[in-house]
């Protein structure tokens, strides 16, 4: 299977926390692994599914980044989230 990527991705393995609001608006937080990053997005692996189009914040150390979940797929016992970063105008 060949993937058609627009941007070069940098593989990573960093422990992060993902923050979002569930369908009821309840704030949620879950540990995750940041698997790769690019200029416009990132991919995280976690044990919890997050609804597509949810706004998420990814925090690690004193850093954080925000974006919108563009896809969420199951892979064995985990979920892989594709996150599109917010531009400065969207924040």
TAURUR-V576798 format. One record per residue. N is the residue number from 0. OMEGA is omega in whole degrees, -180 to 180 (* if undefined). D_LAST is the distance of its C-alpha to the last C-alpha in Angstrom with 2 decimals. Layout:
[[N OMEGA D_LAST] [N OMEGA D_LAST]]
This chain:
[[0 -179 35.43] [1 179 33.45] [2 179 29.67] [3 -178 28.08] [4 177 25.09] [5 -175 23.20] [6 174 22.01] [7 179 23.95] [8 178 23.03] [9 179 23.81] [10 179 25.55] [11 170 24.86] [12 -178 26.19] [13 177 24.04] [14 -179 23.99] [15 170 20.55] [16 178 19.41] [17 180 17.23] [18 178 15.73] [19 174 15.15] [20 -180 16.68] [21 -176 19.84] [22 178 21.17] [23 -179 22.46] [24 179 19.22] [25 178 20.80] [26 179 18.66] [27 174 19.92] [28 180 20.06] [29 175 22.19] [30 -179 23.36] [31 174 22.80] [32 175 23.64] [33 -174 21.26] [34 176 23.54] [35 -179 21.99] [36 174 19.03] [37 -179 18.36] [38 -174 16.06] [39 -177 14.06] [40 180 14.79] [41 179 16.91] [42 178 19.69] [43 177 20.64] [44 180 23.95] [45 -177 24.44] [46 -175 27.08] [47 175 24.99] [48 176 23.76] [49 -177 20.25] [50 175 19.92] [51 -177 18.49] [52 175 15.24] [53 173 14.35] [54 180 10.94] [55 171 12.02] [56 179 11.53] [57 -177 14.22] [58 173 15.88] [59 -177 18.90] [60 178 20.68] [61 -179 18.50] [62 172 15.77] [63 179 12.85] [64 -178 10.45] [65 178 8.35] [66 -179 9.13] [67 177 11.33] [68 180 15.08] [69 174 16.99] [70 179 20.37] [71 -178 22.31] [72 180 25.94] [73 175 28.75] [74 -173 30.65] [75 -178 33.66] [76 -176 32.51] [77 172 28.85] [78 177 25.79] [79 180 23.87] [80 169 20.20] [81 -176 18.55] [82 175 14.78] [83 -179 12.71] [84 173 9.89] [85 173 6.42] [86 -180 6.67] [87 -179 5.48] [88 -177 5.70] [89 -176 3.83] [90 * 0.00]]
